[in-house]
Amino acid sequence: MTEADILKALGNVAEPDLGSDLVTLNMVKDIAIDGNKVSFTVVLTTPACPMKDHIMNACTNAVKIIVNKEAEVTVNFTANVGSNRKDGGKVLPQVKNIIAVASGKGGVGKSTVSVNLALALAKKGAKVGVMDADIYGPSIPIMLGIRGERPMMKEVDGKGKVVPIDVMGIKAMSIGLLIDDKQAVVWRGPMASSALKQFVNDVYWGELDYLIIDLPPGTGDIHLTMVQTIPVTGAVIVTTPQAVAMADAKKAIMMFDGPQIKVPILGLAENMAYFTPEELPENKYYIFGKDGGKQLADQFEIPFLGQIPIVQSIREGGDAGKPAVAQDGDASQEAFLSLAENVARQVSIRNANLDPTKIVEIKV
């Protein structure tokens, strides 16, 4: 076997999301051959790649079928999270991808999704931060168990910067960490927008693959300021299945797709999709209606990222500062991990400048 033989074989293995072969995409490196043993590394577009097992099996089969049926194939993986930033990195220069999590109305679990999405991406091997941009009702400090903590300051390029708090493998920052949690934030829109700009420019995030921004509910000043200040990669819309929530989620979708903002929508997540009692994990009760989020995604022709069930442990974990993804064995952990994989997949597609509606999984 030669390196040329291996590359020829792997030229028949397609990257399912990007629709081209691994060799053309320069995703193969470090080929080593020793007798019948061959190893190489595949450079994934995201640490959270949901097709890792599929790619490994396809690579192994290609080498055995095309090169040597006796070959002992070892496929290693690494990741190089791409970026499609066109702003020259003037704001948050070391952050590759910025994901806004939004909802049309409050109470749909947007902050719960933000926190668990960040933790799930980190669990998959990415460098992740989460910014609580809900100026009026910051809840991430409670959910991450960092309520009452105060961030430190650091001098960066001669300027004082606020250092996010490291917790559970991610970096976290919230306006709630800078003010007394017993104090209400009573600001007019321009004041809140100005505070958000300062919040963005004065926090030192360092190198991140993904920065998750938990936006306040609704469609207002803060949302406009955020997209005008920060080069957002895409938005995740959170809704529940009920008609009232979906009516407001439509407004959020139209806001991001509107002429003033024009931020790509990575997809829609349906929270509180069904209730599953802990003692009857196979049972599903559709309290707020069934598949409303999926139908809304179909209506607007945007990706449907998945369903998150109502599980008592999600609420208990959020209140206790122990999110579902951080608790092994939690019944809802798999739902959040799947959500993270789908979000990472959509980011990769956008960064490759592909049309997400025309991506078809290629079987090898």
Secondary structure as UniProt FT lines:
FT   HELIX           3..10
FT   TURN            11..12
FT   STRAND          14..15
FT   TURN            16..19
FT   STRAND          20..21
FT   TURN            22..26
FT   STRAND          28..34
FT   TURN            35..36
FT   STRAND          37..44
FT   TURN            47..48
FT   TURN            50..51
FT   HELIX           52..62
FT   HELIX           63..67
FT   TURN            69..70
FT   STRAND          72..79
FT   TURN            88..89
FT   TURN            93..94
FT   STRAND          95..102
FT   TURN            106..107
FT   HELIX           110..123
FT   TURN            124..125
FT   STRAND          128..132
FT   HELIX           140..143
FT   TURN            144..145
FT   TURN            147..148
FT   STRAND          152..156
FT   TURN            157..158
FT   STRAND          159..163
FT   STRAND          165..167
FT   TURN            168..169
FT   STRAND          170..174
FT   HELIX           175..177
FT   TURN            181..182
FT   HELIX           189..201
FT   STRAND          208..214
FT   HELIX           221..229
FT   STRAND          234..239
FT   HELIX           243..256
FT   TURN            259..261
FT   STRAND          265..275
FT   TURN            278..279
FT   TURN            281..282
FT   TURN            287..288
FT   HELIX           292..300
FT   STRAND          304..310
FT   HELIX           312..320
FT   HELIX           324..326
FT   TURN            328..329
FT   TURN            331..332
FT   HELIX           333..351
FT   TURN            352..353
FT   HELIX           356..358
//
